[in-house]
Amino acid sequence: MLRVLLARADRSLPEAQQALERRGFSVVPAPVLTLRPAHERVADRAAAQRLDQFDAVIVISEAAAELGLKRLEAFWPQWPIHPRWYAVGRRSARALEARGLSVTVPSPESTEGLLALPGLAEARETLLLKGAGGRPALEETLRRRGQEVTVLPLYTRVAAPCELPSPASIDVVVVGSGECLEALLA
């Protein structure tokens, strides 16, 4: 049986670990990042209050969905009809759908899949719910297309020290992102 070192953010680690174990792998979890809610700025509150003025809202991750909904619900006890909601993947969409929102999820479930959606291409103003940092491709591409993009940074990723097994006891290493790899190697 292959022993897999699984390096991910702490909140997404259990689900990924279970998926690998169901497929017969022996998993050594390495929670190398933790997500912390971002401090709310005045500009963030202003963006939340303007929710109905955006053509599109894009949710990048499960954490962004959960934290973003909590922040937006403070201003919107009932969701406005406008905007259209998009999620990078099904897991991100679940929290939105649980709150009664209709969500478009691209195929493939990726930034590139989102950018290929015709409805998103028609948007003039987009609200992007995400963590601080991350890949800039989505935001940059939307701006190049002429969209006004407002980013609502909802969390930060912080390296979390964790005990690692000896390299000889691991057959393969799986990392959840470039930031997880950086934290693992630090």
Secondary structure, DSSP 8 states (H G I E B T S, - for coil): --EEEEEEETTTHHHHHHHHHHTT-EEEEEEEEEEEE----HHHHHHHHTGGG-SEEEE-SHHHHHHHHHHHHTT-SS--S-SEEEESSHHHHHHHHHTT--EE--SSSSHHHHHT-HHHHT-SEEEEEEESSS--HHHHHHHHTT-EEEEEEEEEEEE-------GGG-SEEEESSHHHHHHHH-
